[in-house]
Amino acid sequence: MPSLDPHSNKPVSASTADDGNDKHIKQELKEVHDEEELAGQIPLEKTSTKEINSTSPDMVPTSPGVPVPQESMEGVQIAELLRFAWPKKYMIIAYGSLILTTFAVTLATMASGTYIPYVTSSFNTHSLLTTANVVDRIARIIAYPVIARLSDVFGRAKGFSIATFFILISYVMTAASNNIQTYVASEIFGAIGDVGYLIMQQVFIADTTSLRNRGFWASIPETVSTIPSLYIGTIIAENVLKNGVGWRWGYGMWAIIFPFAVSPLIIVMFYLQRWATKSGKWKSNVEILRNVHSTDSIFKKIYQVVWIELDFFGGFLLLAGLSLFLIPLTLTGRNYSYRWKDPAFIAMIILGVVILGVFGFWDIKFAKKPFVPFRMARQSTVFAASLLGAFDYCAFACTTLFFSSYLQAAGFRTPGDATRIDNAIRVSFQVVSPFVGLAMRYLNRARLFAYVGVPMSILGYGLQVYFIDMKDGRIGSSAMFITSRVLMGIGRSLYQTSTQVIVQGVVDKSDVAVTTAIFFALMTVGGAIGSSIGGALWNNILPNELNDRLPEEFKANATMIFKSLPTALKFPKDSPARDAIVMSYIRTLRVNSIVTLGISIPMLVLMFFVTDIRLDKDVNEDNAKKRQFASEEQDDAKSDSDPEPEKKGVITNTTLISESK
């Protein structure tokens, strides 16, 4: 893969080294030298292995000026080592499997949406569906930092394995469910699995690519899988239902397909992890067990691992705070804004905020190994970039939930046309993102794209306000709406691709997983808040508009028209009742779109708090470490002919040290 950062030097053990080693190593060093010259970095001869070995034993060099403690978690240590040990053929297998698995996950998600009405009809109850949506959203948000934390502790291969396990359990439980309770439980497993896979996908790409290439490769799996899945997924679902296979097999078949897609990636990662241990290039020293001794009591061991190393109390506070904060937002949402009058909802939000404050105080002041490293909070870039996504997704959710209904009721579009117009933002985002990544690679800069993308997104929101209500009952054409949503999608691809790479570049390598998780989690939180705001506006404005505009003989039907889109669509075009419905939908969504535009304005300020970085800043470091591995291979090759070598390089906790024989 020429676009990937070149980490393809193959490990050669002393027992198999021969005369080909020297030739192999010289070629590797030549490639390193050529890359440094292309990147405008310090020439090869000016950065010696001696300089690397002289680094303080307590710190590991990463990005310039950003040290990583030697006691980094085991998962981070393995990822850092394997970053420079991936043979090219294994890299191809891993990325091929990653793309295939992403396609399977996306395709299953698209198809599953078609089955939901059939699932609920089988159980003859809808009472717990709202609860299912609430729990699903909370599970997704909380799963981001939890899965990231576990992957740092236990390794990326195990992180993928955990995500795969939850996805498989979800499909099996859904296919076998006989009641709504089992279905709700399966949705929780599915939410954790989907989020776990997404975060592990992005962390794996961050582990195996340089900053220069990361924007491109972080976009490729989703781009390749999402666009065809938008159409293929519904076709698969329709055929499954039409041919009498049934929704149970519609879910169950993915429990068979998914393991075949993901297994090559997991096998390769476990294999290289095992190679690193057996070859002596990494000495396993599980960080969470470093202070646990065999003579300790079982209670002390549990206390050390669960309370200290994994910060169980911090995780519990985060779970409780987010749950209390998000439950009111998700239980109001689009259709239940009247619940804001219930004092219990306000109390839950206040209590949730208080508990989240206690969580922050605990992790900053008391936790020895905080669940979320709060040193990241001192990075204004991480804070600003994450809030950019939160405000964007909040603004978008405020309008998009009702956009398809508006197009059908006020624009006389078919459901298919409305869906295709609505999907324009997603398609444009996925198409443009890889090109943004390529442009970042060759310009070696990222913030410029945020400066262009944020105003472009806001322009799309502004045009949407105009197209939704062009006065006198007129609305924009399909081309106009597609244009506004394409601008939103391109703008989002510009700022999101660039800021994701920036936040990963300004933090320690040991914090990349958790930082990426927070980056995505805040987008989901923003979407939840936006849905609640949009629902409150829609549910308060549309009924009043219908009551004011409907002819007298239809005012009694205002509530039914408000609650049922099919009922609204039954009125013929140009009839007085339909004209009243059209104007009611236009006026209501116009208010939502204005609020959307207002929510997006702070993004113009936040983008100036994002730090600019050179994306080739890690090339020198990568090449230095690559020379380090090549030098070690050369030493191993010589050890066969030298019966008493004085020293042998060993990688311990990702640092090259000298170990006397």
N, C-alpha and C positions, 0 to 999 in steps of 0.2 A: 504494500500500500504506500505509494510514493507520497501521498498527502499527509500521512501520519508522521509524527515525529519519529526519526529513525532509531528504533530501539530493537533492531532485529539481530543483534549479535547473539549467536547460538552458544549456549554453555558447553564447554568442553572439559571433561574431567581429566585428571592426571592419568588415569588408567587408559584412556583412549587417545591421548594427545600424540600427535606425530608431526612430521615435517610440515603438514598443511597448516598447523597452527600459526606459524610465523606469517605465512602468506595471508591467512585470514585476518590476523590482527593488523597487519600493515594496511590491508584494504579498509578495515574499520577505521583506523586512525586517519587514513586519507579522506574518507567520507566525512569524518568529523571536521577535519581541517577545511575541506571545501565548504561545508555548511557554515562554519564560523566566518569565512571570508564573505560568503553571500549575505549573511546576516549583519555584516559590519561589526563583528565582535573582535575581541583581542585575538591576535594570531595564536596558533597552537603552541608555539614554543614559549610564549609568555605566560602560560598557565600550566604549571607542572603538577604532577601527581603529588609531589612533595608538599605543595601548598595546600592541597586537599587534606593530606594526612596531618598537617600541622594544626588543623582546626581543633578547638577546645574539645576535649572528650565529652563534655557535658552538653554540647550543642551540635546539631546537624545542620549544615548549610542548606538553605532552600532558596527562596527568592532573596535577592539582595537585601540585606538588613532585616530579614525575617527569620530568626532562628527557630528551630523546632527542638523541644526538649528531647533528650536521649530516651526518656522513659515514655515515649509516645506509645499509644495503645498498639496491641499486636496487629490488629487489622491494618492500621496505618503503616506500620513497619513493613509488613509483607507487601502492601501496595506500592510503597516507595521503592523497595528492592526490585520487585518484578517489573516496575516501570522501565528498568534498564536491562531486563533479562528476557523480555518477550522475543522468542524467535519469530521470524516473519510469517512462517506457515501457521503458527499457532495464533498469531494476531489476525490473520485472514479468517481462520476458522471461528475465532471468537466474535469478530465483528459481523461475519456472515450469519452466525447464530443469533446475535443480538438483533439484527434487522429482521430475521425470520420470526423470532419470538415477539418482537414489537408488532409485526404485522398480524400475528395470531391473536395477540391481546386486543389490538384495535378492532380487528374483524369480529371477534367474539363480542366486544362491547357494542358495536354497531348493530349486530344481529340480535343481541339480547333485548335491546329496547323494544323490538317488535313483539317479543313474547310476553311482555309484562301484563297487558290486558288479559291474555289467555291464562296466565298463572293466577291472577287474582280472581278471575271468573271461576276457576276450578275450586277455589276455596270458599266461594260464596260469601266473601266478607271483604270489606275495604277499611275496616275500623283501625287496623294497625299500619296502614300504608304510610300515613303521615309520620308515625313513630319510626317506621323503617327509614324514611328519608332523613329524619333528624339524626338518628344513630349513625346512619351511613356517612353523613357529612362530618359529624364529630369524629368518627373513626378515621376518616381520611386525613383530617387536619392533624390529629394527634399522632397518627402513624408516621408522618414525615420525620420529626426529630427522633422518635423511638427507633425506627428502622435504621436511620443514619447512625445513631449511637451504637446500636448492636453491631453494625457492620464495622465500625471503628474498633470495637472490642474484639470481635471474633473473626473478622476477615470478610472480604468482599464475596468470596465463593459461598460462604455460609449466609451472607445477606441475601444473595440471589436464591439460595435454597429455601430460606425462610419465606420469601415472597412467593416462590413457586408453590410451596406447601399450602399457603393460605389460599392461593388462587384455585388449586386443585380441590381443596376441601370445599370451597365455595360452589364450584360447579357440581360436585358430587352431591352436596346437601340440597342444592336447588333442584337437581334432577330427581332426587328421591323424596322431596318434601311432600307431605300430605296435609300440612296445615300452614297457616300464615305465620305462626311463631317460628317454625323451622325456616321458612323463607326469609324472615327478618334476620335470623341468625346467620344464614348463608350470605346475606348482603353485607353483614359486618365483616365476615371473613374475606369476601370479595373486595371490599373497600380497602382493607389493610393490605391485601395482596397486590392490588392495582397500584396503590401508592408506593408500596415497597419496591415493586418492580421499576416504577418510574424513577424513584430516587436512586436505586442501585444502577439503573441504566446511565443516568447522568454522572454519578460518582465514578463508575467504571470508565466512562469516556474521559473524565477529568484525570483519572489515574494514569491513563495510557496515552494521552496526547499532550503536546505542548500548548501553551496559551495561544500561539499563533494559529494552530490548527483546530483548536477546541470549538470555536464557533461553528465551523463547518460540520465537524463530526457530531456535535451535539444535536444538530438539526436533521441530519440524514435519516436516522431510524424513523422518526415521526413523519418526515416528509414522504419517504418511500411507502410507508404503511397507511397513512391517514387518507390520502386522496383517493386511492382505489377502494379503500374500505367504506368510504361514504356511500358508494354505490353498490359494491359487491355484497356488503353486509346485509342490506335490505333484500337483495335478490336471493341470497342463501336462506334468509328467514322465511320469505314468501314461499319458496319451494319446500322447505321443511314442513310448513303448515299445510300447504296445498296438497302434498303427496301423502298426507296422513301419517307422517313420521311422528309428529307431536312435539310440543315444546320441551318435554322432558329430554328427548334425544337431542333437541336443539341446544340444550345446555350440556348434556352429558358427553357429547362428542368432543367438546373442547377439553374435557378431562383426559381424553386419549391423545388428542393432537398436541396439546401444550407441552407435555413432558418431552416429546420427540424434538420439539423446536428448541427448548431451552437446555437440554442435556449436553450438547457439545460444548457450550460455553462454560457450564459448571464443571464438566469433566476436565477441560483444559485448565481452568483456574486451579482446581484441586491438584492436578498433575504438577503444574509449575510450582505450586506451594510446597508440595512434597519434594520436588527436585531441589528447591532452595534449601530445605532442611537437610536432606541426605548428602548434598554436595558440600555442606559446611559453610555455604555462603551466608547462611542466616542461622543463628542459634536461637531456637525457640525459647522464649522467656515470657510466658503469658503474664502481661502486666497486672491483670486483676488478681493474680495469685502470688505476686512478688512478696507481699507482706503476710502471707498465710503459711504457717508452719505445721508440720505433721503433728507436733506435740500440742497444738492449740485445741481447745474444746470445740465441739461442733457449733456451739452458739457463737463463739468468737469468730469462727470461720464464716458463718452466715453473716454476722455483723460486718466483718471486713469486706466481704464480696458484695453483699446486697446494699448495705447502708452507706459504706464509704466509696467503694469503687464504682458501683452502678448508680449511686445517689437515688435510692428508692424513694426517699421522702420528697426530694425535689421533683421526681417524675410524678409522684402522686399529687403534689400541689399543682403541677402543670395540667394534669388530667382533670382534676376537680375544677380548677379555674376556667379552663377552656370550655368544659362541659356546661357549667353554669352560665357562662357568657354567651355561648352559641345556642343553647336550647331555646331561649326566647326568640332569637333571630330566625331560627329555622321553623319554629312552631307558628310564627306569624306569617312570614313569607308572602306569597302571592295572594292566598285566599283567606287568610285569617288575621287581617290587620286589626280587627276589633279587639283582639286579645290584649292589645297594648293598654286597654283600660283596666286590666287585671293587675292590682298592685303586686301580686306575686311575681309577675314577669319583670317588673322594674327591680324588685328586690333581688331576683336571681342575677340580673346583670350587674348590679352594684356589688353583690357578694362575690361574683366571679372576678370582677376587676380587683377587689380587695385581695382575694386569694392569689391572683396573678402577681400582685404587688408583693405579697408575702413570699411567693416563689422566687421573685427576683432578689429580695433581701436575703433569703436563705442561701441561694446559690452564690451571691456575691460575698456575703460575710461569713458563712458557716460551712458550706459544703467544701470538703477537701478536693473532691473530684466532681465539679458541678455538672449537672445534667446537660445544661446548655452553657458553653464557655462564654462568660460575659465579657471576656476581653474583646470579643467581637463587637460588643455594643459601643466600644470606644472607636470603632471604625465608622466614621460618618458615611463612608461609601456604602457599606453593607446596609446600614439603616436607611439611607436615601434610596438605594436601588430597590430594596425590598418594598418600601412604601410606594415607589413608582408603580410596581405591579399591583399592589393592593388598591391604589386609587383607580387605576385603569380598569381592573376587573370589577370593582365596585360600581364605577360609572357604567360600564357595559351591561352588567346584570340588571341595572335599574330600568333599562329599556328593552333589552333583548328578549326577556321572558314573554313579552306581550306583542312583539314585533310581528310574528307570524299570524296571530289572530287579527291584528290591525290590517295586515295586507289582504287577508281574506274578507274581512267585514267592510273595510273602507276602500280597499283597492280592487276588489272583485277578482283577486288572484286565486288560482286553484291551490290546494294544499301543497302539491308538488312544486309549483312555481314559488310559493312563499318559502318553502324549505330551501330551494336552490338559491334564492336571493339571500336568505339568512346565512347560508353556508359560505357566501362569498368571502367573508372575513377569515374564516378558517382556512379555506383553500389558498387565499392570497398569502396568509401567514406562512403556511407550510411550503409554498412554492418559492417565496422570496428568501426565507431564512438561510438556506445553504449558500445562496449568492452573497448574503450579508457576511457569512462566515468566511467565504473566499476573499471578499474585499478587505475584511479585517486582517486576513493573513498577509496580504500584499502591502497594505498600508501600515501595518504594525501598530495601529491605533484602534481604540474602541469607542471612546467617549463621543467622538464626532457623530457616530451613528445614533446615539441617544439624542444628541442635539437636533438631528434631523427627524428622527422617528417620533419623538414626543409631540412637536408641533403638527406633524402630519396626522397623528391620531386625533388630536384635538380639532384639526380642520375637518376630519371625517365626522366627528360628533357635531360640529357646527353646521355642516351641510345637511346632516340628518334632520336637525331642527327645522331647517327651511323646507326640505322635501316632504316632511311629514304633514305640514300645513302650509300650502301655497295660496291660501285665502280662497274664499268663495267655494269651499268644498272640494277644491282641487288638491291632489297630492302628486308626488313625483312619479315619473315613469320607472319601469323596472331598471333601465339603464342608469338612471340617477341614483337609485338606492344601491345598486351594485357598485357604482363609483364611490359612494360614501363609505361603504363597508370595505371595499378594497383598500381605500386610503387608511382606514382603521387597521386592517390586517397588515399592510406593508409597514405602517408606523410601528405597530406592535412588534413585528419581526425585527425591525431596526433597533429599537431600544431594548427589547427583552434579550435578544441574542447577545448584544454587546454588554449589557449590564451583568448578565449571568457570568460571562467570562471575567469581567472586572472583579466581581465580588470573590470569585475563586482565586483571582490573582493577588488580591491584597491581604488575604489571611494566610496563616500558617497552613502547610499541607495537612497537618493533623486536624485542622478545622474545616476542611473543604466539604466533607460529607454533611456535617451539621449546618454549615452556612448555606449550602445548596438546599437543604431541607427547609430551612427557615424562609429562604427566598421563594420557594414554591408554596409553602404553607400560608404565607401572608396573602398570596394571590387568592387562595381558596377562602380565607377569612374575608377578604375584600368582596369576593363574590357573594358570600353569605349576607354581609351587611347590605350590599346593593340590592339583593333580592328582597330583603325585608323593606328597604326604603321604597323600592318600586312597587311592591305589593301594597304598601300602605297608601301610596298615592293613587294607584289604580282603583283600589277598593273603596276609596272615599270619593273620588271624582266621578268615575264612570256612572255609578247609580244616580247621582244627582243630575248629571248631564242628561241621562235617559229620561228621568222624571220631568225635567224641564222642557225637553224637545219633542218627546213622543206625542202624537195626536191623542186627544182625550180618550178615544175608544181603545187605545192600546196602553195607556198608563198602568193599568192593572197588571200588564204583562212585563213591566219594566224589570222586576226582580228576576223573572225567568230568562229574559233576554240577556241580562247581565251575567247570570250564572252559566248560560249555555250558548256557546258559539254556534252550534248547529241551528238553534232556534233563531238566532239573529240572521243567519244566512238564508232562512226560509222566506224572508220577505223579499218580494221582487224588486229588481233595480228600478229606480226612479219613482217608486211609490213613496208617499209621505212618511210612512213608518221607516222605510229603509233609508231615506234621506236623513231622518232624525238619528238613526243608528250610526250612519256614516259620520255625521258631524260630531256625535258624542265620542266615537272612537278617535277621531282626529284631534279634538280638543284635549282629550285625556292623555293621549300619547305625546302630544305636544308639550304638556307640562312635564311628563316624565323625561322627555328628551332635553328640555331646558335644564332640569336638575342634573341630568347626566353630564351635560356640558359644564355646569358649575362644579361638579365633583372632580372633573378632569383638570381644571385650571391649576390646582396646586402642583401638578406634575411639571409645569413650566418652571417652578421654583426649585423643586426637588432635584431636577436634572443637573443643576449647577453645583450640587453637593456631591456629585459622583466624581471621584478622582480619575484622572487619565493615567494610564500606564502603557509602557512599551510592551507589546506582546511578545517581543523577542528577548525579553529580559531574562527568561529562564533557559535560553539556548546555551549560553556559556556554562551554566551550572549543569545542564543535561549532558553536554559534551564532556565536561570534566569528569562526571561520574561514569560516563560511558568509557572514557579512557581508563578509568579506575578498574572497571571490569575487564577491559581488554588486557591491561597490565597484569591483572591477577591470572587470566588465562595463560599469559605468557610465562608467568612464574610456575603455574601448574605443569606446563609443558616441559619446562626445564627440570622440574623435580624428578622426573623419571631417570634422567641421566646423572643427576647430582645426588649421591647417596646420603649426604649430610647437609641439606639446605639449612641455612641459618634461620630464616624467618619465612613465614607463610601468611599471606593476607587472609583475614577472615572478616566477614561482614557480621557485626553484632549490632542489633538495633539500628540497622541501616547505616552504620558508621564503619569506615575501614580502619581497623586497628592492627597493630603488630602483635603477633603471638609467638613467643619463643618456643621452639620445638624442644 
